[in-house]
Amino acid sequence: MAKLEDLAERVDRLVLRHQELKRSSALVEQQLQAVTAERDSLRSRLHAARARVDALLERLPAEAAPAASAAQKESPP
């Protein structure tokens, strides 16, 4: 009978641990979604900023454009 009680106790602990892990997994999933949304937002802002910079570079006078592109090639990304 003691073995059966020990087994039942172990099963109860496993069930509790399983529930804890499910809760932890749900929290991690929520955090992942939040970080993914933030990454996507930052990526979108970066693309918009690059587009604005490209538009400004296009507006530069013709003789300033080669100097600007040379400076752009020299500077690290």
C-alpha positions in Angstrom: 0.0 0.0 0.0 2.9 2.4 0.7 4.2 2.0 -2.8 0.8 2.9 -4.2 0.7 6.0 -2.0 4.2 7.0 -3.1 3.2 6.5 -6.7 0.1 8.7 -6.2 2.2 11.4 -4.5 4.7 11.3 -7.4 1.9 11.6 -9.9 0.5 14.6 -8.0 3.9 16.3 -8.0 4.3 15.6 -11.8 0.8 17.1 -12.4 1.7 20.2 -10.4 5.1 20.5 -12.2 3.3 20.1 -15.6 0.9 23.0 -14.7 3.8 25.2 -13.6 5.6 24.5 -16.8 2.5 25.3 -18.9 2.2 28.6 -17.1 5.9 29.4 -17.6 5.6 28.5 -21.3 2.6 30.8 -21.7 4.5 33.7 -20.1 7.5 33.1 -22.3 5.3 33.0 -25.4 3.7 36.3 -24.4 7.2 37.8 -24.0 8.3 36.4 -27.3 5.3 38.0 -29.0 6.0 41.4 -27.4 9.7 41.3 -28.4 8.8 40.2 -31.9 6.3 43.1 -32.2 9.0 45.5 -30.9 11.5 44.1 -33.4 9.1 44.5 -36.3 8.3 48.1 -35.2 12.0 49.0 -35.0 12.6 47.3 -38.4 9.8 49.4 -39.9 11.1 52.6 -38.4 14.6 51.7 -39.7 13.3 51.2 -43.2 11.4 54.5 -43.0 14.5 56.4 -41.8 16.6 54.8 -44.6 14.0 55.9 -47.2 14.1 59.5 -45.8 17.9 59.5 -46.0 17.8 58.2 -49.5 15.3 60.9 -50.5 17.5 63.6 -48.9 20.5 62.2 -50.8 18.6 62.4 -54.0 17.8 66.1 -53.4 21.5 66.9 -53.1 23.0 68.9 -56.0 24.7 66.9 -58.8 28.2 68.0 -57.8 27.7 67.2 -54.1 26.3 63.8 -54.9 29.7 62.1 -55.7 31.2 63.5 -52.6 28.3 62.3 -50.5 28.4 58.8 -52.0 32.2 58.7 -51.4 31.7 59.7 -47.8 29.0 57.1 -47.5 31.3 54.4 -48.8 34.0 55.4 -46.4 31.9 55.4 -43.3 31.2 52.0 -41.7 27.6 50.8 -41.6 
